[in-house]
């Protein structure tokens, strides 16, 4: 039996060995292919690039915005490595012999930095092991002592909590002290997190916004200026659909809603009623509405009431919500993934929930300290599953409820005064503490470890942490396989059922050389006819190095597989060789919201750089050529260009707006104004195209409020004379972009109806295609549109984060790219090159003839 135990331990140790450094895993990270490696080993392998190949199966891996640290932790590997380390410590020096860990790793990772969740428990409250108690963890380094908590001494499960274990003991990072310097705060009262993982904190009494990474590193700050040297105290901050910030606060004389870009440049503002009370802000990105809480009172404190004001970005009040529910002091507000909005009422100790049409649905909470009760609720946010996280200020805790308001669990119970909360893209939770002047970052704080209680509606509940899990379309079978768990279970099965057949070969990395085909899970890589990796062939050679000039911007198609439907299986659809240019900024070659693009017959790319109020020009190799401001003649002001198109003579038509007016302006290629005409005022973005056969200018127009939107295409002569209106009969709601095909057909993308509408050259409706969804042929928020020489239709599928190709009849062709963050505008170059802009990354990508 001792020999069997030794063999079992040896095989487990082999399974838990990193195939890069040949040591036990340290901070193990799991790749999409389910192979596991040390975090620092992956960091060395990936370098500064956004993609790399799995060392085991050669599958391409695209890093999340946070880099290697943003990859999922392999919780099982971390726990098993800790068990092995404890066993070797207890067995004496002779049993250790694992050697030092080279590269960027420490010899042994301290227990204080491990993330440990759940696990099988005995009645004593410890893991169900026969070994002696675990030794005390090594001391936490000084720089981490105040910022990291590790789950220890887990107890039995009771309701939604583990008794004997404080619910705040997820590994966390906490930063900040009281003060005025970088990374210090004087009342951090608001927080939001971008898709790229930047944390924006409203530092109220320091009158500024501070920006940090999800690791707590200070990045930059900017003052919350109103005008000139005048600043306001920010109360809350929210992100809109274009990546800009809306901040509410007050100055000495007024309450304000300010719009800033991420670097702090003022983009807009409007006044609010002076109340001398705190406000919250959220953005309905679907409708581009700004939701702001407001509290007012009459002659006495008892005559107070609260409401939510819904504004357009220009400050026009759309609707007031919440008066019928008797709100008293609504403080914070958030939008969930379904368009509902949720408001915390500090005085009524409740959370109110409204649907996307501002109709009241339900409320939950109520004053108290029991499960499901609240006392002075403040910050509120939702996660991807729709669960609701609330800062329960008076009870000094952070609570989680499901989307129906049913209590799930306590997230943290040891905070002084939790105030604002925000959810990061990968599930990290950020909480500010008003009294301690700190910000705390919880990692992905609940990991589903087993499945229980399958429920209707495509959700199930994790048996360990009770978190609701939304299933993929394939159901439970569509969840990722746990390759390591399958391998280790097979080892146990072999130990118990095949005593004579143990020790079946040498293991290197995450694979054993000898394996049972029926029980092994394999992902990616070249396969033989048996369904396994072809182990008799030589290893795949490393890909040739990418030239330095293209290293960060070029992806090469590698490892093509078999064709299935309209895609190459085994090959990410985005892996065309490409050149990507641009960063956020106002210098040459930098962008703030590149919202329109067109390409001339000579191969010059013209980009409408909206918030920089200019057109930038590049070659098809990505080289900057020139730029010119989008000036309006005789007005001494510039427009924000929303789209750009070329006419038959090689001149540009640009549509855009100033603060008070909207125009169509014709420029030559050097930026000289040739003519202009006025457009009807609209708060919605426009697209433009040119019918070069008839020299007609086609411009999108959307009018009305969000619940009653009306879209159409206006056809003008170059002098501004309206020729006709197209599309009124098809019920367009929010047409965004437009193009004219080689045969003269007009194609319009409608981002609210999720369709593309096709008309002939006379404006007669032919057909539409698309429809809301993620499947092949479906669209979700379509944007830019163009056609190639064969008549194929290329459409930006913005909310699915991809670019799609359809044939001229609207039949789905293929995915062109699936790894863009927020694609916006597209254009086709003469030789078939394809150009797409990204308004979140502020980049322009040039694909070759695809």
C-alpha positions in Angstrom: 0.0 0.0 0.0 2.9 2.3 0.7 4.2 1.6 -2.8 0.8 2.4 -4.2 0.7 5.7 -2.2 4.1 6.6 -3.4 3.2 5.9 -7.0 0.0 7.9 -6.7 1.9 10.8 -5.2 4.5 10.6 -8.0 1.9 10.6 -10.7 0.0 13.5 -9.0 3.3 15.4 -8.8 3.9 14.8 -12.5 0.4 16.0 -13.3 1.0 19.1 -11.3 4.3 19.9 -13.0 4.6 22.8 -15.3 6.0 21.7 -18.7 7.9 24.9 -19.1 10.0 25.1 -15.9 9.5 21.4 -14.8 8.5 22.4 -11.3 5.3 22.2 -9.4 2.9 24.9 -10.5 3.3 28.4 -9.0 0.2 30.6 -9.4 -1.2 28.2 -12.0 -3.1 29.7 -14.9 -5.3 27.7 -17.3 -5.5 28.5 -21.0 -8.6 28.1 -23.2 -7.3 24.8 -24.4 -7.3 23.7 -20.7 -3.6 23.3 -20.4 -2.0 24.8 -17.2 1.2 26.6 -16.7 2.8 28.9 -14.1 1.8 32.5 -14.3 5.4 33.7 -14.6 6.3 31.0 -17.1 3.4 32.2 -19.3 4.5 35.8 -18.8 8.0 34.9 -20.1 6.5 33.0 -23.0 3.9 35.7 -24.0 6.2 38.7 -23.5 4.5 41.9 -24.5 2.5 40.4 -27.3 -1.3 39.9 -27.3 -1.1 36.3 -28.6 1.1 33.2 -28.2 0.9 29.5 -28.8 0.2 26.9 -26.1 3.5 25.0 -25.6 1.6 21.7 -25.4 -1.0 21.8 -28.2 0.2 24.8 -30.3 -3.2 26.4 -30.2 -3.2 30.2 -30.5 -4.1 32.0 -27.3 -5.3 35.6 -27.2 -4.6 37.3 -23.8 -7.3 39.2 -22.0 -6.8 43.0 -21.6 -5.1 42.4 -18.2 -2.5 40.1 -19.8 -1.4 36.8 -18.3 -2.7 37.8 -14.9 -6.2 38.1 -16.4 -6.2 34.4 -17.4 -8.3 32.1 -15.1 -6.6 30.6 -12.0 -6.5 26.9 -12.0 -8.0 26.5 -8.5 -7.6 22.7 -8.4 -4.0 22.8 -9.4 -3.2 25.4 -6.8 -4.9 23.5 -4.0 -3.3 20.2 -5.0 0.1 21.7 -5.2 -0.4 23.1 -1.7 -1.3 19.6 -0.4 1.8 18.1 -2.0 3.9 20.8 -0.5 2.4 20.1 2.9 3.0 16.4 2.5 6.7 16.9 1.6 7.1 19.3 4.6 5.7 16.7 6.9 7.7 13.8 5.4 11.0 15.4 6.0 13.8 16.6 3.7 14.2 13.3 1.9 10.8 13.5 0.4 11.1 17.0 -1.0 13.7 17.2 -3.7 11.7 19.4 -6.1 14.6 21.8 -6.7 14.5 25.5 -7.1 12.2 27.3 -9.5 14.0 29.2 -12.2 13.0 32.2 -14.2 10.9 34.8 -12.4 9.5 32.5 -9.7 10.4 32.4 -6.1 11.5 29.0 -4.7 8.2 28.4 -3.0 5.2 30.6 -3.3 4.0 31.8 0.1 0.7 30.6 1.3 -0.5 34.2 1.8 -0.7 34.7 -2.0 -2.7 31.6 -2.8 -6.4 31.8 -3.7 -8.2 29.0 -2.0 -12.0 28.4 -2.3 -14.2 25.6 -1.1 -13.0 22.0 -1.2 -14.3 18.8 0.4 -14.8 19.4 4.1 -15.0 17.2 7.2 -17.2 17.7 10.2 -14.4 19.4 12.0 -14.4 22.3 9.6 -11.1 21.3 7.9 -10.4 19.6 4.6 -11.2 15.9 4.9 -7.6 14.7 5.1 -5.9 12.1 7.4 -2.7 14.1 7.4 -1.6 16.2 10.3 -2.8 19.8 10.4 -1.3 22.1 7.9 1.7 24.1 9.2 1.2 27.9 9.8 1.6 29.9 6.6 4.8 31.8 6.0 4.6 35.5 6.9 3.0 37.9 4.5 5.6 40.2 2.9 5.4 43.7 4.3 4.1 45.2 1.1 1.3 42.7 1.0 0.5 42.5 4.7 -2.2 45.1 4.7 -3.6 44.1 1.3 -4.1 40.4 1.2 -6.4 38.1 3.1 -6.4 34.3 2.7 -9.2 32.0 3.4 -8.2 29.8 6.4 -10.0 27.6 8.9 -13.0 26.9 6.8 -16.1 25.7 8.7 -19.4 24.1 7.9 -21.9 25.4 5.4 -25.0 27.1 6.7 -27.5 28.7 4.4 -25.5 30.9 2.1 -22.4 31.3 4.3 -19.6 29.2 5.5 -19.8 29.2 9.3 -16.4 29.7 10.9 -15.1 31.5 7.8 -15.6 35.3 7.3 -17.1 35.9 4.0 -14.6 38.6 3.2 -11.7 36.2 3.1 -11.3 36.1 -0.7 -7.8 37.0 -1.8 -8.0 40.7 -2.3 -5.8 43.8 -3.1 -6.5 46.9 -1.1 -4.8 50.3 -1.7 -5.0 53.9 -0.7 -4.7 56.0 2.5 -6.1 59.4 3.4 -4.2 62.1 1.7 -3.7 64.2 -1.4 -1.0 62.3 -3.3 -1.2 59.8 -6.0 -3.1 56.8 -4.8 -4.4 58.6 -1.8 -8.0 59.6 -1.3 -10.3 62.0 0.5 -13.6 60.3 0.2 -13.6 57.8 -2.7 -17.4 58.0 -3.4 -17.7 56.6 -6.9 -16.1 54.0 -9.1 -16.4 52.4 -12.5 -14.3 49.9 -14.5 -13.6 49.9 -18.3 -13.7 46.9 -20.5 -9.9 47.2 -20.6 -9.7 46.9 -16.8 -8.9 50.5 -15.8 -10.5 51.6 -12.5 -11.8 55.2 -12.4 -12.3 56.4 -8.8 -14.2 59.6 -8.0 -12.0 61.2 -5.3 -14.5 63.7 -4.0 -12.8 66.1 -1.7 -9.6 66.0 -3.8 -11.8 67.1 -6.8 -10.3 64.6 -9.2 -10.6 61.2 -10.9 -7.9 58.7 -10.2 -7.2 55.8 -12.5 -5.7 52.4 -11.5 -5.1 49.0 -12.9 -6.9 45.9 -11.6 -3.7 45.1 -9.7 -4.0 48.4 -7.8 -1.3 50.3 -9.7 -1.7 54.0 -10.1 -1.9 55.0 -13.8 -3.0 58.7 -13.9 -5.3 61.3 -12.6 -7.2 64.4 -13.8 -9.0 67.2 -12.1 -12.8 67.4 -12.4 -12.7 70.8 -14.1 -15.9 72.5 -15.1 -14.4 75.5 -17.0 -11.1 77.3 -16.7 -9.7 76.7 -13.2 -13.1 75.9 -11.7 -13.5 72.4 -10.4 -16.3 70.4 -8.9 -16.5 67.7 -6.2 -17.4 64.4 -8.0 -20.1 62.3 -6.5 -20.2 59.4 -8.9 -18.8 58.3 -12.2 -20.1 56.0 -15.0 -18.9 54.9 -18.4 -20.9 55.4 -21.6 -21.0 53.2 -24.7 -18.1 55.0 -26.3 -15.8 54.7 -23.4 -16.2 58.3 -22.1 -17.0 59.2 -18.5 -20.1 60.9 -17.1 -19.4 62.5 -13.7 -22.0 64.1 -11.5 -21.0 66.5 -8.7 -21.3 70.0 -7.4 -19.3 73.2 -7.4 -19.9 76.2 -5.2 -22.7 77.6 -7.3 -24.2 74.7 -9.2 -24.7 71.0 -9.6 -23.4 69.5 -12.9 -23.2 66.5 -15.1 -19.8 66.5 -16.9 -18.7 64.3 -19.8 -14.9 63.6 -20.0 -12.8 61.4 -22.1 -10.6 58.9 -20.4 -7.7 61.3 -20.2 -9.9 64.0 -18.6 -10.7 66.3 -21.5 -14.1 67.9 -21.2 -16.5 66.8 -23.9 -19.7 68.2 -22.7 -21.8 69.2 -19.7 -25.2 70.3 -18.5 -26.6 71.9 -15.3 -28.6 70.1 -12.7 -30.9 71.4 -10.1 -29.0 72.6 -7.0 -29.8 70.2 -4.2 -26.7 70.1 -2.0 -27.1 66.3 -1.8 -25.1 63.5 -3.3 -26.1 61.9 -6.6 -25.5 58.8 -8.5 -25.1 58.4 -12.3 -25.5 55.5 -14.8 -25.6 55.3 -18.6 -28.1 53.4 -20.6 -25.7 52.5 -23.4 -28.5 51.1 -25.6 -30.4 54.4 -25.7 -27.5 56.7 -24.9 -29.4 58.1 -21.9 -27.8 59.5 -18.8 -29.6 58.4 -15.6 -29.0 60.6 -12.5 -30.5 60.3 -9.0 -31.9 63.4 -7.3 -33.1 64.2 -3.8 -35.0 67.3 -2.8 -36.9 68.4 0.2 -39.5 71.0 1.2 -39.5 73.2 4.2 -38.7 70.3 6.6 -36.7 67.1 6.6 -39.8 64.9 6.6 -41.0 66.4 3.3 -38.3 64.8 1.2 -38.6 62.8 -2.0 -36.3 61.2 -4.5 -36.4 60.4 -8.2 -34.3 59.4 -11.2 -33.9 61.9 -14.0 -33.3 60.5 -17.5 -31.4 62.9 -19.8 -30.1 62.9 -23.3 -26.4 63.7 -23.6 -27.2 67.3 -24.4 -29.1 67.8 -21.1 -32.6 67.4 -22.4 -34.8 65.8 -19.8 -36.6 62.8 -21.2 -38.5 61.4 -18.2 -38.6 61.3 -14.5 -38.9 57.9 -12.7 -39.5 56.7 -9.2 -41.9 59.3 -7.8 -44.8 56.8 -7.5 -42.7 54.4 -5.4 -42.1 56.9 -2.7 -38.3 57.1 -3.0 -36.7 59.3 -0.3 -32.9 59.4 -0.8 -32.0 57.5 -3.9 -28.2 57.4 -3.9 -26.7 55.1 -6.5 -28.0 53.6 -9.7 -26.8 51.0 -12.2 -27.9 49.3 -15.4 -27.9 45.5 -15.8 -27.3 43.5 -18.9 -30.9 43.3 -19.9 -31.5 47.1 -19.8 -33.2 47.2 -16.4 -32.0 49.8 -14.0 -31.6 49.5 -10.2 -31.7 52.3 -7.6 -30.5 52.1 -4.0 -32.6 54.2 -1.5 -30.5 55.1 1.5 -33.4 56.2 3.6 -36.0 53.5 2.7 -33.3 50.8 2.9 -34.5 49.3 -0.3 -33.4 48.7 -3.9 -35.9 49.6 -6.6 -35.9 47.8 -10.0 -37.3 49.2 -13.2 -37.4 47.8 -16.7 -35.8 49.3 -19.8 -39.0 51.3 -20.5 -38.8 52.8 -17.0 -41.7 50.8 -15.6 -41.5 49.7 -12.0 -40.9 45.9 -11.5 -40.2 45.2 -7.8 -38.2 46.2 -4.8 -36.2 44.3 -2.2 -34.4 44.8 1.0 -35.9 46.5 4.0 -34.3 47.8 7.2 -32.4 45.3 9.3 -29.3 43.3 9.6 -30.6 39.8 8.7 -30.0 38.0 5.5 -31.7 39.9 2.7 -32.1 43.1 4.8 -30.3 46.3 4.2 -29.4 49.4 6.3 -28.5 52.5 4.3 -27.7 50.8 1.0 -25.4 52.7 -1.3 -23.3 51.4 -4.2 -24.9 48.9 -6.6 -23.8 46.9 -9.6 -24.6 43.7 -11.4 -22.5 40.8 -12.7 -22.8 39.0 -16.0 -25.2 36.5 -14.6 -27.5 39.4 -13.5 -26.8 39.0 -9.8 -27.0 42.2 -7.8 -24.2 43.5 -5.6 -25.1 46.1 -3.0 -22.9 48.1 -0.6 -24.8 47.7 2.7 -23.3 50.7 4.4 -25.1 50.6 7.8 -24.3 46.9 8.3 -20.7 47.4 7.1 -20.9 44.6 4.5 -21.3 43.9 0.7 -24.3 41.7 -0.2 -25.2 39.6 -3.2 -28.8 39.0 -4.4 -30.0 37.2 -7.5 -31.8 39.0 -10.3 -35.2 38.6 -8.5 -33.9 40.2 -5.3 -33.5 36.9 -3.4 -30.5 37.0 -1.0 -27.6 34.8 -2.0 -24.7 35.5 0.3 -22.4 38.0 2.0 -19.4 38.9 -0.1 -17.6 41.0 2.6 -18.4 41.6 6.2 -15.2 43.3 7.5 -15.3 46.7 5.7 -15.6 50.0 7.6 -18.0 51.9 5.4 -18.4 50.3 1.9 -19.6 52.9 -0.4 -19.4 52.5 -4.2 -19.1 49.2 -6.1 -18.3 48.2 -9.7 -17.8 45.0 -11.6 -14.8 44.5 -13.9 -15.0 42.6 -17.2 -13.5 39.3 -15.8 -15.7 39.3 -12.7 -13.5 41.2 -10.3 -15.4 43.3 -7.8 -14.2 46.8 -6.8 -15.4 48.4 -3.6 -14.5 51.8 -2.1 -14.4 52.5 1.6 -15.5 56.0 2.5 -14.0 56.1 6.0 -10.8 54.2 5.5 -10.2 56.0 2.2 -9.3 52.8 0.5 -10.2 50.8 -2.6 -10.5 47.0 -2.5 -10.3 44.7 -5.5 -11.7 41.2 -5.1 -10.7 38.7 -7.7 -13.3 36.6 -9.5 -14.9 35.9 -6.2 -16.9 32.9 -6.9 -15.7 30.0 -9.0 -18.2 27.2 -9.9 -16.5 24.0 -8.7 -19.4 21.6 -9.1 -22.9 21.6 -10.6 -26.1 21.3 -8.6 -29.8 22.0 -8.8 -30.2 22.5 -12.6 -32.9 25.2 -12.9 -35.1 26.3 -15.8 -34.1 29.2 -17.9 -30.6 27.9 -18.7 -29.1 28.5 -15.2 -27.8 26.3 -12.4 -26.4 26.9 -8.9 -22.9 26.1 -7.9 -23.0 23.7 -5.0 -20.0 25.2 -3.3 -20.5 28.9 -3.5 -24.2 29.1 -4.5 -23.6 31.4 -7.4 -26.0 31.3 -10.2 -24.3 30.1 -13.4 -25.8 30.8 -16.9 -25.3 27.9 -19.2 -24.1 28.2 -22.8 -26.5 27.3 -25.6 -25.3 23.7 -25.6 -26.3 23.3 -21.9 -24.0 21.7 -19.3 -22.1 19.9 -22.1 -21.0 23.2 -23.4 -19.2 24.1 -20.2 -15.4 23.8 -20.5 -14.0 20.4 -19.7 -11.6 20.3 -16.7 -8.7 18.5 -18.4 -6.6 18.2 -15.2 -9.5 16.8 -13.2 -10.1 14.2 -15.8 -6.5 13.2 -15.9 -6.2 12.9 -12.1 -9.4 10.9 -11.8 -8.0 8.5 -14.4 -4.9 8.1 -12.3 -7.1 7.2 -9.3 -9.1 4.8 -11.3 -5.9 3.1 -12.6 -4.6 2.9 -9.0 -7.7 1.1 -7.8 -8.6 -1.1 -10.8 -5.3 -1.9 -12.5 -2.7 -2.5 -9.7 -0.4 -4.4 -12.0 -0.4 -1.8 -14.7 0.7 1.2 -12.8 3.7 3.3 -13.7 2.9 3.4 -17.4 5.5 5.7 -18.7 7.1 9.1 -18.4 5.0 12.3 -18.0 6.2 15.7 -19.2 4.0 18.7 -18.8 0.2 18.1 -18.6 0.3 14.9 -20.6 1.3 11.3 -19.9 2.9 9.3 -22.7 0.6 6.3 -22.2 -3.1 7.0 -21.9 -6.5 5.4 -22.3 -8.2 6.9 -25.3 -11.7 6.5 -23.9 -11.0 8.6 -20.9 -8.6 11.3 -22.0 -9.8 14.8 -23.0 -7.9 16.5 -25.8 -8.2 20.0 -27.2 -6.7 21.5 -30.4 -3.6 20.4 -32.1 -2.9 18.0 -35.0 -4.8 14.8 -34.6 -4.3 11.3 -36.0 -7.0 9.0 -37.2 -7.6 7.6 -33.7 -8.7 11.0 -32.4 -5.5 11.5 -30.3 -2.6 13.7 -30.9 -0.2 12.3 -33.5 2.6 11.6 -31.0 4.9 9.8 -33.5 5.5 12.8 -35.6 8.1 15.4 -34.8 6.9 18.4 -32.7 5.5 21.3 -34.7 8.3 23.8 -35.3 8.1 27.2 -33.7 6.5 29.9 -35.9 8.8 32.2 -37.7 9.3 35.5 -35.7 7.1 38.4 -36.6 9.1 41.4 -37.8 9.6 43.9 -35.1 7.7 46.6 -36.9 4.6 44.3 -36.9 5.1 42.4 -33.7 2.3 44.1 -31.8 -0.1 44.6 -34.7 0.1 41.5 -37.0 -1.5 38.1 -36.6 -0.6 35.4 -39.0 -2.9 32.5 -40.0 -1.4 29.3 -38.7 -2.4 25.7 -38.1 -5.4 25.7 -40.5 -7.8 22.8 -39.9 -10.6 21.3 -41.8 -13.4 23.4 -43.2 -16.8 23.2 -41.5 -19.6 25.4 -42.7 -18.2 28.8 -43.4 -15.2 28.6 -41.1 -11.9 26.9 -40.8 -12.1 24.7 -37.7 -8.9 24.9 -35.6 -8.2 28.4 -36.9 -9.5 31.6 -35.2 -11.3 33.6 -37.8 -9.4 36.7 -36.9 -6.0 35.3 -37.9 -5.6 37.1 -41.2 -2.3 39.0 -41.6 -3.2 42.5 -40.7 -1.7 45.9 -39.9 -3.1 47.9 -37.0 -2.4 51.5 -36.4 -3.4 54.1 -33.7 -3.7 54.6 -30.0 -5.8 57.0 -27.9 -4.6 60.5 -28.2 -4.6 63.7 -30.3 -1.3 63.4 -32.1 -0.8 62.4 -35.7 -1.8 58.7 -36.0 -3.8 58.8 -32.7 -7.5 58.8 -32.4 -10.5 59.6 -30.2 -13.4 57.7 -31.6 -12.5 56.9 -35.3 -16.2 56.7 -36.4 -15.9 56.8 -40.2 -13.6 55.6 -42.9 -13.3 55.6 -46.7 -10.5 54.7 -49.1 -9.7 56.5 -52.4 -8.8 54.9 -55.7 -5.2 55.8 -55.1 -5.2 53.8 -51.8 -5.4 56.7 -49.3 -7.4 55.9 -46.2 -9.5 58.9 -44.8 -10.5 58.4 -41.1 -13.1 60.6 -39.4 -11.4 61.2 -36.1 -14.6 62.4 -34.4 -13.6 63.8 -31.0 -10.4 65.3 -32.4 -12.6 67.1 -34.9 -10.4 66.2 -37.9 -9.8 63.9 -40.8 -6.6 61.9 -40.8 -5.1 60.3 -44.0 -2.9 57.2 -44.2 -1.5 54.8 -46.7 -2.6 51.2 -47.0 0.6 50.3 -45.2 -0.6 52.4 -42.2 1.8 55.3 -42.7 0.4 58.7 -41.6 0.3 61.2 -44.5 -1.6 64.3 -43.4 -4.6 65.6 -41.5 -7.0 68.5 -41.7 -9.5 70.0 -39.3 -13.2 69.6 -40.1 -14.0 73.3 -40.2 -17.3 74.8 -41.0 -17.0 77.9 -43.4 -17.8 81.3 -42.1 -18.6 80.0 -38.6 -15.1 79.8 -37.1 -15.8 76.4 -35.6 -15.3 72.7 -36.3 -17.7 69.8 -36.5 -17.2 66.4 -34.9 -17.2 64.2 -38.0 -19.4 61.1 -37.7 -18.8 59.6 -41.1 -17.0 60.3 -44.4 -17.5 59.2 -48.0 -15.9 59.9 -51.4 -17.8 61.2 -54.4 -17.1 60.5 -58.1 -14.6 63.4 -58.4 -12.5 62.3 -55.4 -13.8 64.9 -53.0 -15.0 64.0 -49.5 -18.5 64.4 -48.0 -18.4 64.6 -44.2 -21.4 64.7 -41.8 -21.1 65.9 -38.3 -22.1 68.4 -35.7 -21.1 71.4 -33.7 -22.5 72.1 -30.3 -25.6 73.8 -31.8 -25.9 72.7 -35.4 -25.4 69.8 -37.8 -23.9 69.9 -41.3 -22.9 68.0 -44.4 -19.6 69.5 -45.6 -17.7 68.8 -48.8 -13.9 69.0 -48.7 -11.2 68.3 -51.2 -8.6 65.7 -50.3 -6.4 68.4 -48.7 -9.2 69.7 -46.5 -10.3 72.8 -48.4 -14.0 73.4 -47.9 -15.9 73.3 -51.2 -19.5 73.6 -50.0 -21.9 72.7 -47.2 -25.6 72.5 -46.3 -27.5 72.3 -43.0 -29.1 69.2 -41.6 -32.1 68.8 -39.4 -31.1 68.7 -35.7 -30.9 65.2 -34.3 -29.3 63.8 -31.2 -28.4 60.6 -33.1 -25.3 59.8 -35.2 -25.5 59.9 -39.0 -23.8 58.0 -41.8 -23.1 59.2 -45.3 -22.7 57.7 -48.8 -22.5 59.0 -52.4 -24.3 57.6 -55.4 -21.6 58.5 -57.9 -23.8 57.6 -60.9 -26.3 60.3 -60.1 -24.0 62.5 -57.9 -26.5 62.2 -55.0 -25.5 62.5 -51.3 -27.3 59.9 -49.1 -27.5 60.8 -45.4 -28.9 58.8 -42.5 -31.4 60.6 -40.2 -33.0 59.4 -36.9 -35.6 61.4 -35.0 -37.8 60.9 -32.0 -37.2 59.6 -28.5 -35.9 56.1 -27.9 -39.3 54.5 -27.3 -40.5 56.1 -30.6 -37.5 56.2 -32.9 -37.9 56.8 -36.6 -35.1 56.4 -39.1 -34.8 57.2 -42.8 -32.4 58.0 -45.6 -32.4 61.5 -47.1 -31.2 61.8 -50.7 -29.7 65.2 -51.5 -28.2 67.0 -54.5 -24.8 68.5 -53.7 -26.4 71.9 -53.3 -28.5 70.6 -50.4 -31.8 70.2 -52.3 -33.7 67.2 -51.0 -34.5 64.7 -53.8 -36.4 62.0 -51.9 -36.7 60.1 -48.7 -36.0 56.4 -48.5 -36.9 53.7 -45.9 -40.0 55.2 -44.2 -42.1 52.1 -44.9 -39.8 49.5 -43.5 -39.9 50.7 -39.9 -36.2 51.6 -39.5 -35.5 52.8 -36.0 -31.8 53.7 -35.7 -30.1 53.4 -39.1 -26.4 54.1 -38.5 -24.3 53.5 -41.6 -25.0 53.4 -45.4 -23.3 52.4 -48.5 -24.0 52.2 -52.3 -23.1 49.0 -54.1 -21.5 48.7 -57.5 -25.0 48.1 -59.1 -26.4 51.2 -57.4 -28.3 49.4 -54.6 -28.5 51.2 -51.3 -27.7 49.3 -48.1 -28.5 50.6 -44.6 -27.5 49.0 -41.3 -30.1 49.5 -38.5 -28.4 49.1 -35.1 -31.6 48.9 -33.1 -33.6 46.5 -35.4 -30.4 44.4 -36.0 -31.1 44.3 -39.7 -29.6 45.5 -43.0 -32.1 47.0 -45.4 -31.4 46.8 -49.2 -33.0 49.2 -51.7 -32.5 49.6 -55.4 -31.0 52.8 -57.0 -34.5 54.4 -57.1 -35.1 53.8 -53.4 -37.5 50.8 -53.8 -37.2 48.3 -51.0 -35.8 44.9 -52.1 -35.1 42.8 -49.0 -33.6 42.8 -45.5 -31.4 40.3 -43.7 -29.9 39.8 -40.3 -32.0 39.7 -37.1 -30.9 39.8 -33.5 -28.7 37.0 -32.3 -25.2 35.5 -32.2 -25.6 32.7 -34.8 -24.4 32.6 -38.3 -26.3 35.2 -40.3 -27.6 37.0 -37.2 -26.5 40.5 -36.1 -26.5 42.5 -32.9 -26.2 46.2 -33.3 -24.8 46.3 -36.8 -22.7 49.3 -37.7 -20.4 50.0 -40.6 -21.2 48.5 -44.0 -19.5 48.2 -47.4 -19.4 45.9 -50.4 -16.6 44.3 -52.4 -16.2 44.0 -56.2 -18.1 40.8 -56.2 -21.0 42.4 -54.5 -20.5 40.7 -51.2 -21.7 42.7 -48.2 -19.4 43.3 -45.2 -21.1 44.3 -42.0 -19.7 45.4 -38.6 -21.5 43.3 -36.0 -20.7 45.6 -33.2 -22.2 44.0 -30.1 -21.1 40.5 -31.2 -17.6 42.1 -31.7 -17.0 40.7 -35.1 -17.1 41.6 -38.8 -19.4 39.5 -41.1 -19.6 38.7 -44.8 -22.8 38.1 -46.7 -23.4 37.5 -50.4 -25.3 40.0 -52.5 -28.6 38.3 -51.6 -28.0 38.5 -47.8 -26.9 34.9 -47.3 -24.3 34.4 -44.7 -20.8 33.9 -46.1 -18.3 33.8 -43.2 -16.8 35.6 -40.2 -14.0 37.9 -41.4 -12.8 38.7 -37.9 -14.0 37.9 -34.4 -11.4 39.5 -32.1 -12.2 43.2 -32.4 -13.2 45.1 -29.3 -15.7 47.6 -30.6 -15.7 47.7 -34.4 -17.4 50.7 -35.9 -16.8 51.7 -39.5 -15.6 49.7 -42.5 -14.4 50.4 -46.0 -13.1 48.5 -49.0 -9.9 49.5 -50.8 -9.4 49.1 -54.6 -7.3 46.0 -54.5 -9.6 44.3 -52.0 -8.0 45.4 -48.8 -10.4 45.8 -46.0 -10.2 48.6 -43.4 -12.1 48.6 -40.0 -12.0 51.1 -37.2 -12.3 50.3 -33.4 -13.8 53.1 -31.3 -12.8 51.5 -28.0 -9.2 50.7 -28.8 -9.0 53.8 -31.0 -7.3 51.9 -33.8 -7.6 51.2 -37.5 -6.9 47.7 -38.8 -6.0 47.0 -42.4 -6.6 43.5 -43.7 -5.1 42.3 -47.0 -7.1 40.8 -49.7 -9.1 38.4 -47.5 
